[in-house]
Amino acid sequence: MTEPVRIANCSGYSGDRREAIREVLDGGPVDVIVGDYLAEITIAGMAARRRYGKGEGYSLDLLAQLDGCLEEIAERGIKLVVNAGGFDPAGLAQKLRDLYTGERPLNVAYLEGDDLLGRWDDLRAAGHEFPSLDTGEPIGTWGHAPLSASAYLGAWGIVDALAAGADIVVCPRVTDASLVVGAAAWWHGWGTEDWDRLAGAVVAGHVIECGPQASGGNFSGFTGVPGMVHPGFPIAELRDTGDAVITKHPGTGGSVTTDTVTAQLLYEIQGVVYLNPDVTVDLRGVQLTEEAPDRVLIHGSTGTAPPPTTKVAVTAQVGWENSFNVYLCGLDIDAKAELVEAQLRDTFAGSGVELHRIDRIGTAAANPATLEDATVTLRIVGRSATPDALKPGAFFMRAHGTILSSIPGFHADGGTGRSLRPSPLVEYWPGTIAVDALQQEVVHEGGERTRVRSVPSAPLVVVPSDDAPVAPPADDDLITAPLGYVAHARAGDKGGNSNVGFWTHPEAWPWLQAALSDTGIRALYPEAAELRITRHELPLLRAVHFVFHGSLGSGCSSNGRLDALGKSVAEFLRARHVEVPRTLVGDRTAPVAAAAGTPVP
């Protein structure tokens, strides 16, 4: 049996900490470094830039992270596997070769086969409908010409590249977890039908794919985590069995606990079945045990053959968008918001600009101590078929013309981060395609091409929602308290769906099961009350997980929301008040966490 492979993450998204690779190298031994730079919103922006001939088709953030590190990676024999190639993996591979100045030969391979835009017409003519993952409708009902179409590839191209001697594997768009699956399958010599081992690697890959989220980042119990100014990046020690220990380098900030790992495990899943091109994972058997400080064992993962289809992220430009803020201060906030909105709708009538959203953000304090305490933001999002209608002189200045005839205290700015420049409005379609329709290849150092091996598949088995009501434990001593005093939560997104997982300590689990029923969550989250909601339980993690279908519109790149990714939904729900037995609330000043060092369950 081979020794465990130590796989460190260095990036969870485009823009992650620039020093991450240097920190991973300085922190101690690792065998493989993996990083993801291609979130759905990043692909959408990259596709828009490609259309207008602006910028490279690959991630520049990887190059910034590698500054001063590439030669050391090569000298230490560390493998680098990155989801960074975007629409030009060949260009990124060559750039890495050009930047390398070390003496040891550097072998760079890259994968192809995800970019379907060049084959789009042929695929459509052959009958591929790219049905929506959410609705099953064919893409012909969408009505937009694609800007990009990126299929999600699996791990076996990575395995083949590493087996042929690659030091670096540049991936165009493989699934986040497949970076780890590929490295582990290569290291341990797994086959395509080692389902349980592959499932364990998928779970470990999912946990570390978003960088420091596994060591305390974005964790609802962050106030109890040390070193949160600079949490360390996670490492997965994957054993030949598929079990994995999640850890981090000694001396780095943050903590790896059963709670931080649970948070990341529940993040962005779509239920108890985790779909991946390499294996279908049943999450219901996954267990966590805290073996030592900053060492959490993941075990119990099981897998079966993956479905015969894979996801295709299709984007289309459907117009242009811009935003600005108006600020309401003091008394009569409702009346002020009503008048500003009426004036804006009047002044933009017939202008070619649709006021897509007018959102009020925040609440003015009673008897405010400062001007800021008395201020509420009104965020205005405008859309148009052309950019000209949204340029400063035509958009913000049109609204600016109402200042002297509007509310007392009127003041405004040009929004945050956009500098009043209109940006492409890119819509997202979560399609699917048969895996055997893809043309996956590894391009090795020297230019030799090899086809990626095929993987056995099986029809997808849908696990129905766990909607059966559970009677709450009998307790007459109830108090009203924030849900977050009893439960942790983590929110994520996939396309137009928001998802939230809740978990708690053993004593509160029966109460959480009953309180977070389908009816209970609809009462807690009025905005989602009319949506289709999928509910599943993971009893071994003491967790209840929800998917709010369509809560993010057609996806983060086009919904116009301030929190376009739904990242804050979990914290909103934890702030909502519920009736809870007094004995479960603890000191009522902090979220209740599982006791350190105890197994889950």
C-alpha positions in Angstrom: 0.0 0.0 0.0 1.4 3.4 -0.9 1.9 6.2 1.6 -0.8 8.9 1.8 -0.4 11.7 -0.8 -0.3 15.2 0.7 -2.3 17.5 -1.6 -2.4 21.2 -0.7 -4.8 23.8 -2.0 -3.5 27.2 -3.1 -6.6 28.9 -4.6 -10.4 28.6 -4.2 -11.2 31.3 -6.8 -9.7 33.8 -9.2 -8.3 36.5 -6.9 -7.4 34.3 -3.9 -4.5 35.2 -1.7 -1.5 36.0 -3.8 1.0 34.6 -1.3 -0.7 31.2 -1.1 1.8 29.1 -3.1 4.7 30.7 -1.3 3.0 29.9 2.1 2.3 26.3 1.0 6.0 25.8 0.0 7.4 27.4 3.1 5.0 25.6 5.5 6.3 22.1 5.0 6.3 19.0 2.8 3.6 18.5 0.1 3.4 16.2 -2.9 0.9 18.0 -5.0 -0.5 21.6 -5.1 -3.9 22.2 -6.6 -5.9 25.3 -7.3 -9.1 26.4 -8.9 -9.4 29.8 -10.6 -12.5 29.2 -12.8 -15.7 29.8 -10.8 -18.9 30.2 -12.9 -18.8 34.0 -12.6 -15.2 34.0 -13.7 -15.9 32.0 -16.8 -18.8 34.4 -17.6 -16.5 37.4 -17.4 -13.7 35.6 -19.3 -16.2 34.8 -22.0 -17.2 38.4 -22.3 -13.6 39.5 -22.5 -12.9 36.9 -25.2 -15.8 38.3 -27.3 -14.3 41.8 -27.2 -10.7 40.7 -27.6 -9.7 41.9 -24.2 -7.2 40.0 -22.0 -5.9 36.5 -22.0 -8.1 33.5 -22.1 -6.5 32.0 -19.0 -6.0 33.0 -15.4 -3.4 35.7 -14.6 -3.9 35.1 -10.9 -2.0 31.8 -11.1 1.0 33.6 -12.7 1.0 36.2 -9.9 0.9 33.4 -7.3 3.8 31.6 -9.0 6.1 34.6 -9.0 9.3 33.4 -7.4 7.9 29.9 -6.8 8.0 28.0 -10.1 11.7 27.0 -9.8 11.3 25.7 -6.2 8.3 23.7 -7.2 10.3 22.0 -9.9 13.4 21.4 -7.7 11.3 19.8 -5.0 9.5 17.6 -7.4 6.1 18.9 -6.4 3.3 18.4 -8.9 1.1 21.4 -9.8 -2.5 20.7 -11.1 -4.6 23.8 -11.7 -8.0 24.7 -13.1 -6.7 27.9 -14.7 -6.5 27.3 -18.5 -9.9 28.8 -19.3 -10.3 29.2 -23.0 -6.6 29.0 -23.7 -4.9 26.1 -21.8 -2.2 25.9 -24.5 -1.4 29.6 -24.0 -1.1 29.2 -20.3 1.1 26.1 -20.6 3.5 28.0 -22.9 3.5 31.0 -20.6 4.6 28.8 -17.8 7.4 27.3 -19.9 8.5 30.8 -20.9 8.6 32.0 -17.3 10.6 29.0 -16.0 14.3 29.7 -15.4 15.3 26.6 -13.5 17.9 24.0 -14.5 15.7 20.9 -14.0 13.6 20.2 -17.1 10.0 21.3 -16.7 7.3 19.1 -18.2 4.0 20.9 -18.7 0.9 19.2 -20.1 -2.5 20.6 -20.7 -6.0 19.2 -21.2 -8.5 20.0 -24.0 -12.1 19.0 -24.7 -14.2 21.2 -22.5 -14.6 24.2 -24.9 -17.6 23.3 -27.0 -18.2 26.6 -28.7 -16.3 25.7 -31.8 -18.3 22.5 -32.1 -21.6 24.1 -31.2 -23.4 24.1 -34.5 -22.3 20.5 -35.2 -23.4 19.3 -31.8 -26.8 21.0 -32.1 -27.2 19.5 -35.6 -26.4 16.1 -34.2 -29.3 16.4 -31.8 -27.7 17.5 -28.5 -30.3 19.6 -26.7 -28.1 20.6 -23.6 -31.1 20.2 -21.3 -31.2 22.4 -18.2 -30.0 20.7 -15.0 -32.8 22.6 -13.2 -35.8 22.3 -15.5 -34.9 19.7 -18.1 -35.9 22.1 -20.9 -33.8 22.1 -24.0 -31.5 25.0 -24.7 -33.6 26.0 -27.7 -36.1 27.5 -25.3 -33.5 29.9 -24.0 -33.3 32.0 -27.1 -29.8 33.3 -26.8 -26.6 32.7 -28.9 -23.9 31.2 -26.7 -20.9 33.2 -25.7 -19.2 30.2 -24.3 -20.0 26.5 -23.6 -17.6 24.8 -21.1 -18.1 21.1 -20.3 -17.0 20.0 -16.9 -14.3 17.3 -17.3 -13.2 14.7 -14.9 -9.9 13.4 -13.4 -8.6 10.9 -15.9 -6.9 13.4 -18.2 -5.0 14.6 -15.1 -4.1 11.0 -14.2 -2.8 10.3 -17.7 -0.8 13.5 -17.8 0.9 12.8 -14.5 1.6 9.2 -15.4 3.3 10.4 -18.5 5.7 12.5 -16.5 4.0 15.9 -16.3 5.2 18.3 -13.6 2.4 20.7 -14.2 -1.1 19.9 -15.6 -3.0 22.9 -16.9 -6.8 22.2 -16.9 -9.3 24.2 -18.9 -12.4 23.4 -16.9 -12.4 20.2 -14.8 -14.7 19.9 -11.8 -13.1 21.4 -8.7 -12.9 18.1 -6.8 -11.4 16.3 -9.8 -8.2 18.1 -9.3 -7.7 16.1 -6.1 -9.2 12.9 -7.6 -6.7 13.0 -10.4 -3.7 13.5 -8.2 -4.8 10.8 -5.7 -5.7 8.3 -8.5 -2.3 8.8 -10.1 -0.4 8.5 -6.8 -2.2 5.4 -5.6 -2.7 3.7 -9.0 -6.5 3.5 -8.7 -8.6 2.3 -11.6 -11.7 3.9 -13.1 -14.0 1.5 -11.1 -12.5 2.0 -7.7 -15.7 3.7 -6.8 -15.4 4.0 -3.0 -11.8 5.2 -3.2 -12.7 7.8 -5.9 -15.7 8.9 -3.8 -13.4 9.5 -0.8 -11.1 11.6 -3.0 -14.1 13.6 -4.3 -15.2 14.4 -0.7 -11.7 15.4 0.2 -11.4 17.5 -2.9 -14.7 19.2 -2.2 -13.5 20.1 1.3 -10.2 21.7 0.3 -11.3 23.2 -3.0 -12.2 26.6 -1.6 -8.9 27.2 0.2 -9.1 28.5 3.8 -12.8 27.9 4.1 -11.8 24.5 5.4 -9.6 26.1 8.1 -12.1 28.7 9.4 -12.8 31.1 6.5 -16.5 32.0 6.1 -17.3 29.8 9.1 -20.2 30.8 11.2 -18.2 30.1 14.4 -15.3 32.2 13.3 -15.2 34.1 16.7 -13.8 30.9 18.3 -11.2 30.3 15.7 -7.6 31.6 16.4 -5.5 33.3 13.8 -8.3 34.3 11.5 -6.4 37.3 10.2 -4.4 34.9 8.1 -5.9 31.4 8.1 -3.7 28.7 6.5 -4.6 26.8 3.3 -5.9 23.2 3.8 -4.1 20.0 3.0 -5.7 16.6 2.3 -3.7 13.6 3.2 -5.4 10.9 1.0 -4.9 7.3 1.9 -5.0 4.4 -0.5 -8.4 3.5 1.0 -9.9 6.8 -0.1 -10.1 8.0 3.5 -8.5 11.4 4.1 -7.2 13.6 6.9 -7.8 17.3 6.4 -5.1 19.4 8.0 -2.9 22.4 7.4 0.7 23.4 7.9 1.8 23.8 11.6 1.9 27.4 12.8 -0.6 28.8 10.2 -3.7 30.6 11.3 -7.2 29.2 11.6 -8.2 25.8 12.7 -9.2 22.5 11.1 -12.1 21.0 13.2 -15.1 18.8 12.6 -17.1 22.0 12.4 -15.0 23.8 9.8 -14.8 20.6 7.7 -18.6 20.1 8.1 -19.1 23.7 6.9 -17.2 23.1 3.7 -18.6 19.6 3.2 -22.2 21.1 3.1 -21.1 24.0 0.9 -22.5 24.1 -2.6 -23.8 20.5 -2.6 -27.2 19.9 -4.2 -28.4 17.2 -1.9 -27.1 13.9 -0.5 -25.9 12.6 -3.9 -22.8 14.4 -5.2 -22.5 14.1 -9.0 -19.0 14.1 -10.5 -17.8 12.9 -13.9 -15.5 10.4 -12.1 -18.0 8.9 -9.6 -21.4 9.4 -8.0 -20.9 9.9 -4.2 -23.5 9.1 -1.6 -22.8 11.6 1.2 -25.1 9.9 3.7 -22.3 7.6 5.0 -19.6 10.3 5.4 -18.3 10.6 8.9 -15.8 13.0 10.5 -13.5 12.2 13.5 -11.1 14.8 15.0 -8.0 12.7 15.4 -5.8 15.5 16.8 -5.7 19.3 16.8 -6.0 20.4 13.2 -6.4 16.8 11.9 -9.9 15.7 10.9 -10.4 12.2 9.4 -13.0 11.9 6.7 -14.2 8.3 6.3 -17.3 6.3 5.2 -17.5 7.7 1.6 -19.1 5.4 -0.9 -19.5 5.7 -4.6 -21.1 4.2 -7.7 -20.6 4.8 -11.4 -21.1 8.4 -12.6 -24.0 9.4 -14.8 -23.6 9.3 -18.6 -23.8 13.1 -18.8 -21.8 16.0 -17.5 -22.6 19.6 -16.9 -22.0 22.3 -19.5 -21.8 25.9 -18.4 -23.3 27.9 -21.3 -23.2 31.7 -21.2 -24.7 34.4 -23.5 -24.5 38.2 -23.4 -28.0 39.5 -23.2 -27.3 43.2 -22.7 -25.5 45.7 -20.5 -25.8 46.7 -16.8 -24.7 49.4 -14.5 -25.6 50.6 -10.9 -25.5 53.4 -8.5 -26.6 54.1 -4.9 -28.8 56.8 -3.4 -28.7 57.3 0.3 -31.7 58.0 2.5 -31.1 59.5 5.9 -33.1 60.1 9.1 -36.8 60.0 9.4 -39.5 59.0 6.9 -37.4 56.4 5.2 -40.3 54.6 3.7 -41.7 57.8 2.2 -38.2 58.8 1.0 -37.7 55.5 -0.8 -41.1 55.7 -2.4 -40.5 59.2 -3.8 -37.0 58.4 -5.0 -38.2 55.3 -6.8 -41.2 57.2 -8.4 -38.9 60.0 -9.6 -36.3 57.6 -11.0 -38.9 55.6 -12.9 -40.4 58.8 -14.3 -37.0 60.2 -15.4 -35.9 56.9 -17.1 -39.2 56.3 -18.9 -38.5 56.1 -22.6 -34.7 56.3 -22.1 -34.0 52.7 -23.2 -32.9 51.8 -19.7 -34.8 49.3 -17.6 -34.6 49.8 -13.9 -34.1 46.1 -13.2 -33.8 46.3 -9.4 -34.3 49.0 -6.7 -33.2 47.5 -3.4 -33.3 49.0 0.0 -30.3 48.0 2.1 -30.1 48.4 5.8 -32.2 50.0 8.5 -31.9 53.4 10.1 -31.2 53.2 13.9 -33.6 54.8 16.3 -32.0 57.9 18.0 -28.8 57.4 15.8 -25.5 58.4 17.3 -23.9 59.1 14.0 -24.9 60.1 10.5 -24.0 56.7 9.2 -26.3 55.1 11.8 -29.2 57.0 10.3 -28.4 56.1 6.7 -30.1 53.5 4.4 -28.8 52.7 0.9 -31.1 52.5 -2.1 -29.3 50.5 -4.8 -30.4 51.1 -8.4 -29.5 48.5 -11.1 -30.1 49.6 -14.7 -30.1 47.5 -17.8 -30.1 48.2 -21.5 -29.5 46.6 -24.9 -26.6 48.9 -25.6 -23.8 50.3 -23.4 -24.4 53.9 -24.5 -27.6 54.2 -22.5 -25.7 53.2 -19.3 -22.7 55.5 -19.6 -22.3 58.1 -16.9 -23.8 61.0 -18.8 -26.8 59.0 -19.8 -27.4 56.9 -16.7 -26.2 58.4 -13.4 -26.4 62.0 -14.6 -30.0 61.5 -15.6 -30.8 60.5 -12.1 -28.5 63.2 -10.8 -30.9 65.7 -12.4 -33.5 65.0 -9.8 -31.4 66.0 -6.8 -32.9 69.5 -6.2 -36.5 68.3 -6.6 -36.2 65.2 -4.5 -36.0 64.2 -0.8 -34.3 66.1 1.9 -30.8 65.0 2.4 -30.5 63.4 -1.1 -27.0 62.3 -1.8 -25.7 59.6 -4.2 -22.7 58.0 -5.6 -21.8 56.0 -8.7 -22.0 52.5 -7.1 -19.2 50.4 -5.8 -16.4 49.0 -7.9 -17.7 49.8 -11.4 -16.7 53.5 -11.6 -19.9 54.1 -13.5 -18.8 52.0 -16.4 -21.4 49.7 -17.9 -20.5 46.0 -17.9 -21.7 43.1 -20.1 -24.7 41.4 -18.8 -24.0 37.7 -19.1 -26.7 35.0 -18.6 -26.0 31.5 -17.6 -27.5 28.2 -18.7 -26.7 25.0 -16.7 -26.8 22.4 -19.5 -25.8 18.8 -19.8 -24.3 16.7 -22.5 -23.4 13.0 -23.0 -19.8 12.4 -21.8 -19.2 10.3 -24.9 -19.8 13.3 -27.1 -16.8 15.1 -25.7 -13.3 15.0 -27.4 -11.0 14.9 -24.3 -7.3 14.9 -25.0 -4.1 15.3 -23.1 -1.5 17.4 -24.9 1.9 16.3 -23.5 5.2 18.2 -23.4 6.5 18.1 -27.0 3.0 18.2 -28.5 2.0 14.5 -28.5 -1.8 14.0 -28.0 -3.5 11.1 -26.3 -7.3 10.5 -25.9 -8.6 10.4 -22.3 -9.9 7.0 -21.3 -13.6 6.5 -20.9 -15.3 5.7 -17.6 -18.2 3.3 -17.1 -21.5 5.1 -16.3 -24.9 4.3 -14.8 -28.3 5.9 -14.8 -28.7 8.6 -12.2 -30.9 7.6 -9.2 -32.7 10.6 -7.8 -33.0 10.6 -4.0 -36.4 12.2 -3.0 -36.6 15.1 -0.7 -36.8 14.3 3.1 -40.0 16.3 3.8 -41.6 14.1 6.4 -42.4 16.2 9.5 -40.7 15.2 12.8 -42.4 15.9 16.1 -40.2 18.2 18.2 -38.9 16.9 21.5 -41.3 17.7 24.4 -40.1 20.7 26.4 -42.1 23.3 28.2 -39.2 25.7 28.9 -39.0 27.5 25.5 -37.4 30.8 24.8 -37.1 32.9 21.6 -33.6 33.2 20.4 -31.7 33.5 17.1 -31.3 30.1 15.3 -27.6 30.8 15.2 -27.4 30.3 19.0 -28.2 26.6 18.3 -26.9 25.9 14.8 -24.1 26.6 12.5 -24.8 27.1 8.8 -23.1 27.6 5.5 -24.6 28.9 2.2 -23.4 28.3 -1.3 -24.6 28.6 -4.9 -24.9 26.6 -8.1 -26.2 28.5 -11.1 -29.6 29.9 -10.1 -29.9 27.8 -7.0 -28.9 28.9 -3.5 -28.2 26.1 -0.9 -27.8 26.2 2.8 -26.7 23.5 5.2 -27.4 23.6 9.0 -25.7 21.4 11.6 -25.6 21.3 15.4 -24.4 19.5 18.5 -25.8 16.1 19.6 -28.3 17.4 22.2 -29.9 19.8 19.7 -30.1 17.5 16.7 -33.7 16.1 17.4 -34.9 19.7 17.8 -33.1 20.9 14.6 -34.7 18.1 12.6 -38.1 19.1 13.7 -37.6 22.9 13.5 -36.1 22.9 10.0 -38.9 21.1 8.3 -40.1 22.2 4.8 -42.8 24.3 6.5 -40.3 25.7 9.1 -37.7 26.8 6.5 -40.4 28.6 4.4 -41.5 30.5 7.5 -37.9 31.4 8.3 -37.1 32.5 4.7 -40.1 34.4 3.3 -38.3 35.3 0.1 -38.1 31.6 -0.8 -41.6 30.6 0.5 -43.0 30.1 -3.0 -39.9 28.4 -4.5 -39.3 24.7 -5.0 -37.2 23.6 -2.0 -35.4 20.4 -1.7 -34.6 19.2 1.8 -32.2 16.4 2.8 -30.8 15.1 6.1 -27.3 13.9 6.8 -27.8 12.4 10.3 -24.1 11.3 10.7 -23.2 15.0 10.4 -26.3 16.1 12.3 -27.1 18.3 9.4 -30.2 19.4 7.4 -29.5 20.7 3.9 -31.8 22.8 1.7 -31.6 23.8 -2.0 -33.7 26.9 -2.9 -34.3 26.4 -6.6 -34.3 29.6 -8.6 -33.6 31.9 -5.7 -30.6 33.4 -7.6 -32.5 33.9 -10.9 -30.5 32.6 -13.8 -27.2 32.8 -11.8 -24.8 35.2 -10.2 -23.7 36.9 -13.4 -27.1 38.2 -14.3 -29.4 38.4 -11.2 -28.4 41.9 -10.3 -28.5 41.2 -6.5 -26.1 42.9 -4.2 -25.2 39.4 -2.8 -25.3 37.8 -6.3 -23.9 34.5 -5.0 -26.2 34.2 -2.0 -23.3 33.9 0.3 -25.1 35.7 3.2 -28.3 33.6 3.2 -27.1 31.3 5.9 -26.1 34.2 8.2 -29.5 35.9 7.6 -31.3 32.7 8.5 -29.1 32.2 11.6 -30.2 35.7 12.7 -33.9 34.8 12.5 -35.6 34.1 15.8 -37.1 30.7 16.7 -38.6 29.1 19.7 -36.0 26.8 21.2 -35.6 24.9 24.5 -33.7 27.0 26.9 -31.3 24.1 27.7 -30.0 24.1 24.1 -29.1 27.8 23.9 -26.0 27.6 26.1 -24.7 31.1 27.2 -26.8 32.8 24.4 -23.8 34.9 23.4 -22.2 32.7 20.7 -23.1 29.9 18.3 -23.1 26.5 19.9 -20.4 24.2 18.6 -19.6 20.5 18.8 -17.1 19.8 21.6 -13.6 19.8 20.3 -12.0 16.4 19.9 -15.3 14.4 19.8 -16.2 12.3 16.9 -19.1 13.3 14.7 -21.5 11.6 15.5 
